Amino acid sequence: MTSKMIRDYITSLVSKGIRDDGRKLLEYRKPMTVEYGVSPKSAEGSAKVQIGETEVVAGVKMEVMEPFPDSPDEGNLMVNVELLPLSNPEFELGPPGIEAIELARVVDRAIRESKCVDMKKLCIKKGEKVWTVVVDIYPLNDNGNLFDACALAALAAVKDAKFPHYDEKNDKIDYTKKTEKKLPIIELPASVTVLKIKDSFLIDPNYEETQIYDARLTVASLKDGTICALQKGGADSFTLEDIDKMIDIGIDKGKEFRKVLEK
Amino acid sequence: MYKKRNDGRKFDELRPIQAKTGVVKRADGSAMFKIGNTRAIAAVYGPRELHPKFLQNPEKGVLRCNYNMMGFSGAGERVRPGPNRRAKELSMVIEKSLTPVLDLTAYPNAVIDIFIELVETDAGTRCAAICAAAMALADAGIPMKDLVTAVSVGDAEGTLCLDINAYEDCDMGATDIPIAIMPRTGEVTLLQLDGKIKKEQLKEAIKMAIKGCKEIYEIQKKALKERYQNDK
C-alpha cells in the first residue's frame, strides 16, 4: 500500500514535468539492456532484461503437439508470467492472480497479434503435429514497469530460440541437441506502457509510480507505426485526446524499445 | 569401470563455480550460485510477520524455503508451474539443512522466507540451492553460526565422482549422494542417497564431499566479502 503522501508527492512532481529519480517524463531508466542465453543448455531460448533496477528473465521451451482444430496448419503459442515472491516482498506463493494473468495475456497478444512468429512455419504435419512455443516469464526484481520489461524479455527469448532436434519418425524431441535453426521471425513488435497521472503522461514507471497511476495504456506497435495490440488499465478514464497522445508516445518510444531488442 | 569423466574433469574436481551476492535488489538478502550449468538464485525476506497467523509460534520463528524450477530450466520438456512433490520435498530438506546454523528463538512469531529459483539445471540443483540460500541469509545480515555448503557425490560404475553432472546422474544412473555441511565444524546437515553403495564406499564419498565443500566455502566467503568491499 502506498501512502497518500507518496501519491501527492509524485503527482505534484509529475505535474511539473519532473520525477523523483531525476528523469524526464518520457525517458526510460538506464541501463536498459538485454542479455541473451541466460539458460543456454536448458532452454531453447532465453534472455534477461534490465530496465533500471527492474529485472526479468524469460525462457522458451518448445514441444510438439496437436494443433487446435481452428488452425490445423499453425503452431501454438503459450505465454506464462509468474510473479515470484523472490522479486517483491508483496508477492505471495500460489496460483497466478489477476495481475500475473493480465501481464501474461498482454505480452501474449503483442507477440500473437504482431504476427511476429510465422505460425504457419511451425506446422510439421497439417492437422496432426505442430510446434508449440511456450514462453515462461519471471521477474527477478520488481521495481516497476513489469509490463514492458516482461514484453522485452519474452521477445528477446523468442529471438534467441533455436529448434531442438526432432525425430519425426519416432515423434521424439532430443532436447540435448539443438539445431542451428532459429524460430521463424517476421518482425518483432515494441510494447510501451504509457501512464496517466492527473493530466500528465509518462513511461517506464518506477515502483512507486506503478503503485499510484490513474490509468495506463499499453501500446504494441510495428516499425511502420501499425498498432497491433492495446490494453487499457487503471481506474481512471481517457478522453479521445488522451488516447491520441498516448498512442503517439507509445509508437514513438517503441523505437527505443526496438533498438534495445535489435542490438 | 568409469575411467574418464564425460566433461574431462578429474574425479575429485568441481565444475566451474560463480557466486555473487546482492543480485535481487528488493530482497533483504540474495545470492546467485552457479556450478557448471546449474544456476540457483536465492532471495531472503525477513524476519517478517508470519501469515497465516495460526502458523505463528511465540517461542521461535519459522524458516520457510521454497525451491522452484523455472519452466524453461529443465533438461527436457517444460517444467509445469506450481509445486510438485519433488519441489516440496526439496524445499523441506533445504530448510532442514539451513536450520542448524540459525537461532530461530530470536524471532518469535516471525518468518524468514527464502525463495530459490533455478534458472538452468544440470544436476546438483538442491546443493546449488543450499549454497545460494546460505549466502543470501548471510547477505541479509541474519546471525549465523556458520555458512552451509553443499555438493553431490556420485558413485558411477564403482568410481566416486565429486559434483556429478546430469550425464553421470541420469544417463549413467550413478548413485547420487547430496551432502551439506557446516564447513567450520564439518557437521552434516543434509544427507540423501539414491542408489546402491557399500558402507566403506559411502564413507569415502562423504570424505570427498567434505573436501569439495571446503573449496566451495572459500568461494562463498569471497563472494560475501566482495559485496561489502564494493558497498563502501
Interface residues (C-beta under 8 A of the other chain):
Chain A: V38 S39 P40 K41 S42 A43 E44 S46 E53 E55 V57 G59 V60 K61 E63 N80 E82 L84 P85 L86 S87 N88 P89 L93 P95 P96 V134 D136 Y138 L140 N141 D142 N143 A157 I173 Y175 T176
Chain B: V23 V24 K25 R26 A27 N37 R39 I41 A42 A43 Y45 R48 N66 N68 M70 G71 F72 S73 G74 A75 G76 E77 R78 P81 G82 D113 F115 I116 E117 V119 E120 T121 D122
